[in-house]
Each structure stands twice: as structure tokens, then as C-alpha cells.
Amino acid sequence: MLTPLASLVLRSSGLDLNYTTGFPQLTVWRRKMVELLNLHNDVSQSLNESLSVFLLTLSVFILTILIG
């Protein structure tokens, strides 16, 4: 499926929209974007989990100092 902007560009350049599925660049670009977004999501989730563990550890450390 093409974005409205891609459809407009292809239509204004005189290309028939029935043949747009023949452009491998769109498929490759879309696949690369999905890969980058998946990597971003994985890194974000990993950082969030690491930050949660760090904050929990820090809280326990501070509590042991205050209590102990």
C-alpha cells in the first residue's frame, strides 16, 4: 500500500498506479524501516528494564543505609 504522498508523486509523474507494485525500492525501504523500528523498540525496552532494575537496587541500598 502506498502512502498518499507516494501516490500523488507517482500520479503526477505520469506513472500508472497499477504498476507501482513493481518498484522494489519501496518494498526494500519499508522492510528497512520496520527493521529499524523493531531495533528501536528492543533497545528502548531493554533500557527501560535496566533502569527499573537500577532504581530498585538503588532504593534497596538507600533503605539499608537509612535503617541499618
Residue pairs with C-beta under 8 A, 6 or more apart in sequence:
2 10
2 17
2 20
2 26
6 20
6 26
7 17
7 20
10 17
10 20
11 17
20 26
